Amino acid sequence: MVRIALLSAFCVSIAASLISLVAMASAAEKQQSPDEWPMNFTLVRNGDCTQTCVQWISAEGAITGDTDRRFKKFLKRLKGKKLPVVFQSPGGDVRAALAVGRMIRTAGLETAVGRTKLNGCPTLVPRCPEQIVENGWSQGEVHSGGAYCFSACPLAFMGGKVRAAAANARIGLHQITVNGYRGSEQTGRRDLDAISTQSDPELKQVLSSYLEDMGVSSHDVFAMMGLATPYGLYNVQSAEALKSGVITKVFSYSDDPGYIVSGTGMPLVAEPPAKNIVQ
């Protein structure tokens, strides 16, 4: 009886510990800022679109190892329709970013740097999960000014045949972390040939081929990456972004991505109840 009592107490203790760990993990996830959530994709429009409206694919969050898989699945919903992919992201996985960029180019989509604000979301979480409609249209606004695309995000963004950003949007590049090694935290000018924290000729060749295929100067991009440590960012100015091909168009302060005439974008569909798609 004593052994059974001890075993029962042990099992209860283990169960309590597991519940505590799950609660801690859930709390930690809630404490993440929205840009740390894994990137997801959703269709957003502004208005009823009976005549003209703004329609776009909102791509926000950190690029993870399965972002390309998610995007491939999402593209099937478009059925060949053309909508701009509007990015706001701190970056993330380089391989997945390159794969997303190639899918965007194959699909013939445009890209833009922009921030999405869904209707009914709080200011601090402008793209809140509860307002994202999984299999229909979310409602909201998109603004090019003040948005950002950092680290690996510009690589995915470069997939657009037309690539636009506002003069006051931020596109940031830095050296690529190789095998988890970030290098020493130092400042100042860097070796312009150093695009990663460890020498990786194969990675450099892959990036060079990708950039040239996208119509972007690999020489200019590598120079900008070399000017920043993995801990910092090189902020690409509009003039050099245009010169290098990182962007092909600068939005004016009155422009927004996604403006279309009704009938040229996605067909309007009934909207099911909103469902949280942030994992």
Buried (B, 14 or more C-beta within 10 A) or exposed (E): EEEEEEEEEEEEEEEEEEEEEEEEEEEEEEEEEBBEBBBBBBBBBBEEBEEEBBBBBBBBBBBBEBBBEBBEEBBEEBEEBEBBBBBBBBBBBBBBBBBBBBBBBEBEBBBBBBBBBBEEBEEEBBBBBEBBBBBBBBBBBBBBBEBBBBBBBBBBBBBBBEBBBBBEBBBBBBBBBBEEEEBEEEEEEBEEEBBBBEEBEEBBEBBBEBBEEBEBBBEBBBBBBBBBBBEBBBBBEBEBBBEBBBBBBBBEEEBBBBBBEBEEBBEBEEBEEBEEBBE
